Amino acid sequence: MEELSCRPEEAVIIGDDARSDVAGPLETGLQGILVRTGKYRVGVEAYAEPGGGRVAEDIAAAVSLILRETGGGPGRSGASRVK
């Protein structure tokens, strides 16, 4: 992350495994979005949401969430923190 000039709280991990893709990164100060695809199983949100993780239907919805929260998008930097 240092090479990207990115602080941990500015990084977002998107994944389908609530424990390793979302809960783990949340514990290190990264942000996480659980997607309901692949390894996702109903009820696993309980591992992600208490730590501040969010849930999206798929990768496209997760990216839309990030862009909406950062003000990013075509022609915009989108460099502010996702909340």
C-alpha positions as CSV (number, residue, x, y, z in Angstrom):
1,M,0.0,0.0,0.0
2,E,2.9,2.3,0.6
3,E,3.9,2.0,-3.1
4,L,0.4,3.2,-3.9
5,S,0.5,6.1,-1.4
6,C,-2.6,4.6,0.2
7,R,-3.4,4.5,3.8
8,P,-5.0,1.3,5.1
9,E,-8.3,3.0,5.8
10,E,-8.4,4.2,2.2
11,A,-8.2,0.7,0.8
12,V,-11.2,-1.5,0.1
13,I,-11.1,-5.3,-0.2
14,I,-14.0,-6.8,-2.2
15,G,-14.5,-10.5,-1.8
16,D,-16.9,-13.4,-1.4
17,D,-15.5,-15.0,1.7
18,A,-16.8,-13.2,4.8
19,R,-14.0,-14.3,7.1
20,S,-10.8,-14.1,5.0
21,D,-11.8,-11.4,2.4
22,V,-13.7,-9.1,4.7
23,A,-13.4,-9.8,8.4
24,G,-9.6,-10.3,8.3
25,P,-8.9,-7.0,6.4
26,L,-11.3,-5.1,8.7
27,E,-9.2,-6.2,11.7
28,T,-6.1,-4.6,10.0
29,G,-7.8,-1.3,9.3
30,L,-8.8,-1.9,5.7
31,Q,-12.4,-1.6,4.5
32,G,-14.3,-4.6,3.2
33,I,-17.2,-5.3,1.0
34,L,-18.7,-8.8,0.9
35,V,-20.2,-9.8,-2.4
36,R,-23.0,-12.4,-2.7
37,T,-21.3,-14.5,-5.3
38,G,-19.0,-17.5,-5.4
39,K,-18.2,-18.7,-1.9
40,Y,-20.9,-16.5,-0.3
41,R,-23.5,-18.3,1.8
42,V,-26.6,-16.9,3.4
43,G,-26.0,-15.7,6.9
44,V,-22.2,-15.1,6.7
45,E,-22.9,-11.3,6.8
46,A,-22.6,-11.8,10.6
47,Y,-18.8,-12.1,10.1
48,A,-18.5,-8.9,8.1
49,E,-21.1,-6.3,9.2
50,P,-20.2,-6.0,12.9
51,G,-16.7,-4.8,12.0
52,G,-17.9,-2.2,9.5
53,G,-18.0,-4.4,6.4
54,R,-20.7,-3.9,3.9
55,V,-22.5,-6.3,1.6
56,A,-23.2,-5.9,-2.1
57,E,-24.9,-8.2,-4.6
58,D,-21.8,-8.5,-6.9
59,I,-18.6,-6.8,-7.9
60,A,-20.3,-4.2,-10.0
61,A,-22.6,-3.2,-7.1
62,A,-19.5,-3.0,-4.8
63,V,-17.7,-0.7,-7.2
64,S,-20.8,1.4,-7.6
65,L,-21.0,1.7,-3.8
66,I,-17.3,2.8,-3.6
67,L,-17.7,5.3,-6.4
68,R,-20.9,6.7,-4.9
69,E,-19.3,7.1,-1.5
70,T,-16.1,8.7,-2.8
71,G,-17.7,10.9,-5.4
72,G,-15.6,9.0,-8.0
73,G,-16.6,8.0,-11.4
74,P,-15.6,8.9,-15.0
75,G,-13.4,12.0,-15.0
76,R,-13.2,12.2,-11.2
77,S,-10.4,11.2,-8.9
78,G,-12.5,9.3,-6.3
79,A,-9.6,9.6,-3.9
80,S,-11.5,10.4,-0.8
81,R,-12.1,7.8,2.0
82,V,-14.9,5.4,1.6
83,K,-17.1,5.6,4.8
